[in-house]
């Protein structure tokens, strides 16, 4: 099974900060990776597909990069509505696996 | 507009069964794989199962293999998850998702396994 190690597990940041979240795969997954945002009590929202492509309607301050085993989600200028938990998901092979999540909190 | 409506959750005793449904609309249901993902209280996301568009291929997490069955009725645009031999650790909100990538999600349905 492919393990997804996501870091950090939490971070505190201020509005306007640049935020970077990393996911590392235990083996190469090409670019078969997505990123999700989840707010309390809500279903996850799809942000990024194929590691770096922005889902329609997602603000351009979100970006993804990486291929193989290391991937990054970047929020270029954190906005109040971005405080949430973020997850990566590898869909290269079954079983599909999520990262452990990164909770982005207000500093 | 894509809509996924999860239903069927509830309180069930350990060892019991439950059938979840996901009613889909706004897209050609039979053309897309579908998945179930769950989230235990206060925990992260866990993939549970996926099924191909035709229903001919199914995949399961080891934690549910042999106990859960995913299926679909393409004539009714509905996805199912039959859950048998339920355990306390199956307590979670269950979400259906469009494709294995998770482009769209249902609102979730809560399954509580407790005596």
Interface residues (C-beta under 8 A of the other chain):
Chain A: X34 X36 X38 X43 X44 X45 X46 X49 X55 X87 X89 X91 X94 X95 X96 X97 X98 X99 X100 X101
Chain B: X35 X44 X45 X46 X47 X50 X59 X60 X61 X62 X95 X100 X101 X102 X103 X104 X105 X106 X107 X108
